[in-house]
């Protein structure tokens, strides 16, 4: 497989979008030993992944994902609800 036939991302939501659109994952690589970051590599022989990535950015799925990430940050981040509720005890 040449570099021209693969496409990769570290964004899990975008990787899920690609899978939902029928793209085949050829490998998943852990980027750091201590962090939970992965690189998802897809087969892209028809050169469609770039366009699909743009479709994702303009989709309701991306808007939902962005809102979900903001809620997680609000609940679990350093200034989030978790630390506010634990300090009341």
Secondary structure, 3 states (H helix, E strand, C coil): CCHHHEEEECCHHHHHHHHHCCCCEEEEEECCCCCCCEEEEEECCCCCHHHHHHHHHCCHHHHHHHHHHHHHHHHHCCCCHHHHHHCCC
